[in-house]
Amino acid sequence: MGVSRRMHLAHIMSLSAGWSLLPSRTLAAQESAAVPADGRSPEDIPKPGRALRFPRDFGAHPGSRTEWWYLTGSLQTEGEAPRRFGFQITFFRSRTDVAPGNPSAFAPHQLLFAHAAVTDLAGRRLLHDQRLARAGFGLAEASTRDTAVRLRNWTLRREGPPEQSRYLGHIEAGDFVLDLRFTQTQPVLLQGQAGFSRKGPDVTQASHYYSHPQLRATGHLTLKRPTGQSSPPREAVAVTGLAWMDHEWSETVMHPDAVGWDWIGMNLADGSALTAFRLRRADGSTLWTGGSWRAPGQPARAFTHGEVQFAPGRVWRSPATGAAYPVSWTLTLPQGRRYTVQAELDNQELDSRGSTGSVYWEGLSVLRDATGQAVGSGYLEMTGYASRLAL
């Protein structure tokens, strides 16, 4: 499902209305097909049987209500005592309800958002930042031809043939800088039925959804030192690791009874990829489930509704919001296969009320098998715990 990807539109509009639209260098020529002001092609609305086409579907789908490109993973430094980090980079695009025929260049037909975070395990801290802007003016752009998203000096773009994708992500946040390269090592994973992923009992509650698991990550991470530590104020380190990318676009995801979701994307040490999610009611019961399993070199096995079970374990309560998050889960898959998902740091709550208007938990976690052995690593996301996720 990815980061908390829906918004209070009135809140967003009030924020974006006051932003100064500064000139900015546009994307390169091959990325120049930016989100059109009123491009609402019915082809962008998810529907069963619609075959995904690449590289076109790597790009933006401005006719759909909501879209996100979502990268997470685990990084480490080299040396005898490597340091480990988690990271998140997410770009969102949202179609507003401004009349498509409005000719003004300032009409916010499309809004772009971005979240970024770093989990510093040695420092036991989470660093995060966020961005928001209306599309256009070179300030915020999302190509419809391929993955090429810009929000000021935050960028994500794809290069190479569709079967050999390389992603370049650059984030200059207040407390950190991420400059990372992600290289495809496995075929694209089409979630659900050939990329059509149901999210509820109504067929309209769905997304087009594909993943890039087991991405090889390399690059540099620059961190602001904690207050009181010695200079220099920033520390740059070379990092390598494994990452996961999701790209989804949808018109309607959540059923009216759903308040949020729980989701995992896990890279296993043997090369397998595990996705699992559930939509959750206010009483904590499960409304809908899904996900997939893919072993190396094998076709993906999509989970139908009811085949995945989430059982919450230990709970951590946020001192900032009072929200109670299960930071340990037992996950039961078909054929009785059972895993435990455990957060590597309890406090990985992100307050994004300055952009998408929501608070959610998104963090680096370990996957353990039934014997307790660590067999994978990835990200756990939990939304709708601080308050109902407004769509």
C-alpha positions as CSV (number, residue, x, y, z in Angstrom):
1,M,0.0,0.0,0.0
2,G,2.9,2.4,0.7
3,V,3.0,5.5,2.9
4,S,-0.2,7.3,4.1
5,R,-1.1,8.4,0.7
6,R,-4.4,10.2,0.9
7,M,-5.2,13.7,2.0
8,H,-7.6,16.2,3.5
9,L,-8.1,18.2,0.3
10,A,-9.2,21.4,2.0
11,H,-6.2,21.3,4.3
12,I,-3.8,20.8,1.4
13,M,-5.4,23.5,-0.7
14,S,-5.1,26.0,2.2
15,L,-1.4,25.2,2.5
16,S,-0.7,25.2,-1.2
17,A,-2.5,28.5,-1.8
18,G,0.1,30.5,0.1
19,W,3.2,28.9,-1.5
20,S,5.4,31.1,-3.7
21,L,5.9,29.5,-7.1
22,L,9.5,30.1,-7.8
23,P,11.2,29.4,-11.1
24,S,13.1,26.1,-11.3
25,R,15.1,24.2,-13.8
26,T,12.8,21.7,-15.6
27,L,13.5,18.0,-16.0
28,A,15.6,16.7,-18.9
29,A,14.0,16.4,-22.4
30,Q,13.2,12.8,-22.0
31,E,11.2,13.6,-18.9
32,S,9.4,16.6,-20.2
33,A,5.9,15.1,-20.5
34,A,4.8,16.5,-17.2
35,V,1.3,16.1,-15.6
36,P,-1.1,18.0,-17.7
37,A,-3.4,20.5,-16.0
38,D,-6.6,18.7,-16.9
39,G,-5.4,15.3,-18.2
40,R,-8.1,13.0,-16.8
41,S,-8.0,10.1,-19.2
42,P,-10.4,7.3,-18.3
43,E,-7.5,4.9,-19.2
44,D,-5.8,6.0,-15.9
45,I,-8.7,4.6,-13.8
46,P,-7.9,1.1,-12.5
47,K,-9.9,-1.7,-14.0
48,P,-9.5,-5.5,-14.2
49,G,-8.0,-6.8,-17.4
50,R,-6.1,-3.7,-18.2
51,A,-2.6,-4.8,-19.1
52,L,0.2,-2.7,-17.7
53,R,2.6,-1.3,-20.3
54,F,6.1,-0.2,-19.6
55,P,7.8,2.2,-19.6
56,R,4.5,4.2,-19.9
57,D,3.1,2.8,-16.7
58,F,6.3,3.7,-14.8
59,G,5.1,7.3,-15.3
60,A,2.3,9.4,-13.8
61,H,-1.5,8.7,-14.3
62,P,-3.1,12.1,-13.8
63,G,-6.6,10.8,-14.6
64,S,-6.6,8.8,-11.4
65,R,-7.3,10.4,-8.0
66,T,-4.2,9.3,-6.1
67,E,-0.7,7.9,-7.0
68,W,2.5,7.2,-5.3
69,W,6.1,6.1,-5.9
70,Y,7.4,4.5,-2.7
71,L,11.0,3.4,-1.9
72,T,12.1,1.8,1.4
73,G,15.0,-0.3,2.5
74,S,17.9,-1.1,4.7
75,L,21.3,0.5,4.3
76,Q,24.6,-0.1,6.0
77,T,28.1,1.3,6.0
78,E,31.3,-0.7,5.3
79,G,34.0,-1.6,7.7
80,E,34.4,-3.9,10.8
81,A,31.5,-2.2,12.7
82,P,28.9,-1.3,10.1
83,R,26.1,1.1,11.0
84,R,22.6,0.3,9.8
85,F,19.9,2.7,8.6
86,G,16.4,2.4,7.3
87,F,15.1,4.9,4.7
88,Q,11.9,6.0,3.0
89,I,11.4,8.1,-0.1
90,T,7.8,8.7,-1.3
91,F,6.4,10.9,-3.9
92,F,2.6,11.4,-4.2
93,R,0.4,12.9,-6.9
94,S,-3.2,13.9,-6.2
95,R,-5.8,15.0,-8.7
96,T,-8.0,17.7,-7.2
97,D,-11.6,18.6,-7.8
98,V,-10.8,21.9,-9.5
99,A,-12.8,22.0,-12.7
100,P,-10.8,20.5,-15.6
101,G,-11.8,23.3,-17.8
102,N,-10.3,26.1,-15.6
103,P,-7.8,27.7,-17.9
104,S,-5.7,29.4,-15.2
105,A,-2.1,28.2,-15.0
106,F,-2.4,28.7,-11.3
107,A,-5.4,26.4,-10.8
108,P,-4.1,23.5,-8.7
109,H,-5.4,20.6,-10.9
110,Q,-2.7,18.3,-9.6
111,L,-0.8,18.4,-6.3
112,L,2.5,16.8,-5.6
113,F,3.8,15.8,-2.1
114,A,6.8,14.0,-0.9
115,H,7.9,12.3,2.4
116,A,11.4,11.2,3.3
117,A,12.8,9.6,6.5
118,V,15.9,8.0,7.8
119,T,16.0,5.6,10.8
120,D,19.4,5.8,12.5
121,L,19.5,2.5,14.5
122,A,22.8,3.3,16.3
123,G,21.5,6.7,17.3
124,R,18.0,5.4,18.1
125,R,16.4,8.2,16.3
126,L,14.1,8.9,13.3
127,L,14.7,11.9,11.0
128,H,12.0,12.9,8.6
129,D,10.9,15.7,6.3
130,Q,8.0,16.6,3.9
131,R,7.2,18.7,0.8
132,L,4.1,20.0,-0.9
133,A,3.4,22.0,-4.1
134,R,1.0,22.3,-6.9
135,A,2.2,20.8,-10.2
136,G,3.7,23.2,-12.7
137,F,6.1,26.1,-13.1
138,G,9.1,23.8,-13.0
139,L,8.6,23.6,-9.2
140,A,6.8,20.2,-9.2
141,E,6.6,17.8,-12.1
142,A,5.7,14.2,-12.8
143,S,6.3,12.8,-16.2
144,T,3.6,10.7,-17.9
145,R,6.2,8.8,-20.0
146,D,8.3,7.3,-17.3
147,T,9.2,7.7,-13.6
148,A,10.6,11.2,-13.4
149,V,9.2,13.2,-10.4
150,R,10.5,16.5,-9.1
151,L,9.5,18.5,-6.1
152,R,11.9,21.4,-5.8
153,N,15.3,19.7,-5.0
154,W,13.8,16.3,-4.3
155,T,13.9,14.0,-7.3
156,L,13.3,10.5,-8.4
157,R,13.8,9.2,-11.9
158,R,14.2,5.9,-13.8
159,E,16.6,5.1,-16.6
160,G,17.4,2.1,-18.8
161,P,15.2,-0.4,-20.6
162,P,12.0,-1.6,-18.7
163,E,13.5,-4.9,-17.8
164,Q,16.8,-3.3,-16.5
165,S,15.5,-0.4,-14.5
166,R,17.8,1.9,-12.5
167,Y,16.3,4.5,-10.2
168,L,18.1,7.7,-9.0
169,G,16.8,9.3,-5.9
170,H,18.0,12.6,-4.5
171,I,16.6,14.1,-1.3
172,E,17.9,17.2,0.4
173,A,16.1,17.3,3.7
174,G,16.7,19.5,6.8
175,D,18.5,16.9,8.8
176,F,19.8,14.5,6.1
177,V,20.6,14.1,2.4
178,L,19.9,10.9,0.5
179,D,21.7,10.4,-2.8
180,L,21.0,6.8,-3.8
181,R,21.0,4.6,-6.9
182,F,18.7,1.5,-7.1
183,T,19.3,-1.3,-9.6
184,Q,16.8,-3.9,-10.6
185,T,17.8,-7.5,-9.9
186,Q,14.5,-9.3,-10.5
187,P,11.6,-8.9,-12.9
188,V,8.8,-6.4,-12.1
189,L,6.3,-8.0,-9.6
190,L,2.7,-7.4,-10.7
191,Q,0.6,-7.4,-7.6
192,G,-2.9,-8.8,-7.4
193,Q,-4.2,-10.1,-10.8
194,A,-1.7,-8.9,-13.4
195,G,-1.3,-5.6,-11.6
196,F,-4.9,-5.1,-10.6
197,S,-5.0,-5.2,-6.8
198,R,-8.3,-5.3,-4.9
199,K,-8.5,-3.4,-1.7
200,G,-12.1,-4.1,-0.7
201,P,-15.4,-5.9,-1.4
202,D,-16.3,-3.5,-4.2
203,V,-14.3,-3.9,-7.4
204,T,-13.9,-0.2,-7.6
205,Q,-11.9,-0.3,-4.3
206,A,-8.7,-1.2,-6.1
207,S,-5.4,0.1,-7.5
208,H,-3.0,-0.7,-10.3
209,Y,0.0,-1.9,-8.4
210,Y,3.5,-3.2,-9.2
211,S,6.6,-3.6,-7.1
212,H,10.4,-3.8,-7.6
213,P,11.6,-6.0,-4.7
214,Q,15.3,-6.9,-4.1
215,L,16.6,-3.6,-5.5
216,R,20.4,-3.2,-5.0
217,A,21.0,0.2,-3.4
218,T,24.2,2.1,-3.4
219,G,25.1,5.7,-2.7
220,H,25.7,8.2,0.1
221,L,23.8,9.3,3.2
222,T,24.6,12.6,5.0
223,L,23.3,13.0,8.5
224,K,23.1,16.0,10.8
225,R,24.8,15.1,14.0
226,P,22.6,15.1,17.2
227,T,22.7,18.2,19.3
228,G,25.7,18.4,21.6
229,Q,27.9,16.1,19.5
230,S,31.3,17.3,18.2
231,S,31.7,19.0,14.8
232,P,31.5,18.8,11.9
233,P,27.7,19.3,12.1
234,R,27.1,16.8,9.2
235,E,28.5,13.4,8.5
236,A,28.6,11.8,5.1
237,V,28.9,8.0,4.7
238,A,28.9,5.6,1.8
239,V,26.1,3.0,2.1
240,T,24.9,-0.1,0.3
241,G,21.8,-2.3,0.9
242,L,18.6,-3.7,-0.3
243,A,15.4,-1.7,-1.2
244,W,11.8,-2.2,-2.2
245,M,9.8,0.0,-4.6
246,D,6.0,0.2,-4.9
247,H,4.1,2.2,-7.5
248,E,0.3,2.4,-7.2
249,W,-2.5,4.6,-8.7
250,S,-6.1,4.5,-7.8
251,E,-9.5,6.2,-7.8
252,T,-10.9,4.6,-4.7
253,V,-8.9,2.4,-2.3
254,M,-10.7,2.4,1.1
255,H,-14.1,1.0,1.9
256,P,-16.3,3.3,4.0
257,D,-15.9,1.0,7.0
258,A,-12.1,1.0,6.8
259,V,-10.1,3.4,9.1
260,G,-6.6,2.5,7.9
261,W,-4.4,-0.4,6.9
262,D,-1.4,-2.5,7.9
263,W,1.1,-3.4,5.2
264,I,4.5,-5.0,4.8
265,G,7.0,-5.3,2.0
266,M,9.9,-7.8,2.9
267,N,13.0,-8.8,1.0
268,L,14.0,-12.2,2.2
269,A,17.6,-13.4,2.4
270,D,17.0,-16.2,-0.1
271,G,15.8,-13.7,-2.8
272,S,12.1,-14.2,-2.1
273,A,9.7,-11.2,-1.9
274,L,6.7,-11.0,0.5
275,T,3.9,-8.5,0.4
276,A,1.0,-8.6,2.8
277,F,-1.7,-6.0,3.8
278,R,-5.0,-5.7,5.4
279,L,-7.7,-3.0,5.5
280,R,-8.8,-2.5,9.1
281,R,-12.1,-1.5,10.8
282,A,-12.4,0.9,13.8
283,D,-12.7,-2.1,16.2
284,G,-9.5,-3.6,14.9
285,S,-11.1,-6.3,12.9
286,T,-10.0,-7.1,9.3
287,L,-12.1,-5.9,6.4
288,W,-9.9,-7.0,3.5
289,T,-6.6,-8.7,2.9
290,G,-4.2,-9.3,0.1
291,G,-0.5,-9.6,-0.9
292,S,1.8,-11.9,-2.7
293,W,4.8,-14.3,-2.4
294,R,7.4,-14.7,-5.1
295,A,10.3,-17.1,-4.8
296,P,13.4,-16.5,-7.0
297,G,12.8,-17.5,-10.6
298,Q,9.2,-18.4,-9.9
299,P,5.9,-16.8,-10.8
300,A,4.2,-14.7,-8.1
301,R,1.6,-16.3,-5.9
302,A,-1.2,-13.7,-5.3
303,F,-3.0,-14.0,-2.0
304,T,-6.8,-13.7,-2.2
305,H,-8.9,-12.1,0.4
306,G,-8.9,-14.2,3.6
307,E,-5.7,-16.1,2.9
308,V,-3.5,-13.7,5.1
309,Q,-4.0,-13.2,8.8
310,F,-2.5,-10.4,10.9
311,A,-2.3,-10.9,14.7
312,P,-1.0,-7.9,16.7
313,G,1.6,-8.4,19.4
314,R,3.5,-5.9,21.6
315,V,2.1,-2.4,21.5
316,W,4.1,0.9,21.6
317,R,2.3,4.1,22.5
318,S,3.5,7.3,20.9
319,P,4.4,10.0,23.5
320,A,3.7,12.6,20.8
321,T,0.2,11.6,19.7
322,G,-0.9,9.0,22.2
323,A,-1.6,6.5,19.3
324,A,-1.0,2.9,20.2
325,Y,0.8,0.9,17.4
326,P,1.5,-2.9,17.4
327,V,5.2,-3.0,16.7
328,S,5.2,-6.8,16.6
329,W,2.9,-8.9,14.4
330,T,2.3,-12.5,13.7
331,L,1.6,-13.1,10.1
332,T,0.0,-16.4,8.9
333,L,0.1,-17.2,5.2
334,P,-1.4,-20.0,3.1
335,Q,-0.3,-23.6,4.0
336,G,0.1,-22.5,7.6
337,R,3.4,-20.7,6.9
338,R,3.9,-18.3,9.9
339,Y,6.2,-15.3,10.4
340,T,6.8,-12.6,12.9
341,V,7.4,-9.0,11.9
342,Q,9.2,-6.9,14.6
343,A,10.1,-3.2,14.4
344,E,13.8,-2.5,14.8
345,L,13.0,0.8,16.5
346,D,9.7,1.5,18.3
347,N,9.5,5.2,17.5
348,Q,9.1,5.4,13.8
349,E,5.9,7.5,13.8
350,L,5.8,10.2,11.1
351,D,3.7,13.3,11.5
352,S,2.8,14.4,8.0
353,R,0.1,16.9,8.9
354,G,2.1,19.6,7.1
355,S,1.6,17.8,3.7
356,T,-0.9,14.9,3.5
357,G,-2.6,15.8,6.8
358,S,-2.1,12.5,8.5
359,V,0.0,10.7,11.2
360,Y,1.2,7.2,10.5
361,W,3.9,4.7,11.5
362,E,6.4,3.6,8.9
363,G,9.5,1.8,9.8
364,L,12.4,-0.6,9.3
365,S,11.4,-4.1,10.6
366,V,12.8,-7.6,10.7
367,L,11.0,-10.7,9.4
368,R,11.5,-13.9,11.5
369,D,10.4,-17.5,10.7
370,A,8.6,-19.8,13.1
371,T,11.9,-20.7,14.9
372,G,12.7,-17.0,15.5
373,Q,15.5,-16.8,13.0
374,A,15.8,-13.6,11.0
375,V,15.1,-14.4,7.4
376,G,14.4,-11.0,5.9
377,S,14.1,-7.3,6.3
378,G,11.8,-4.6,5.0
379,Y,9.2,-2.0,6.0
380,L,6.0,-2.1,8.1
381,E,3.4,0.6,7.6
382,M,0.4,1.2,9.9
383,T,-2.2,3.9,9.2
384,G,-5.4,5.0,10.9
385,Y,-4.1,4.6,14.5
386,A,-3.8,8.2,15.5
387,S,-7.1,9.1,13.7
388,R,-9.2,7.7,10.9
389,L,-7.3,8.0,7.6
390,A,-9.3,10.5,5.6
391,L,-9.5,9.8,1.9
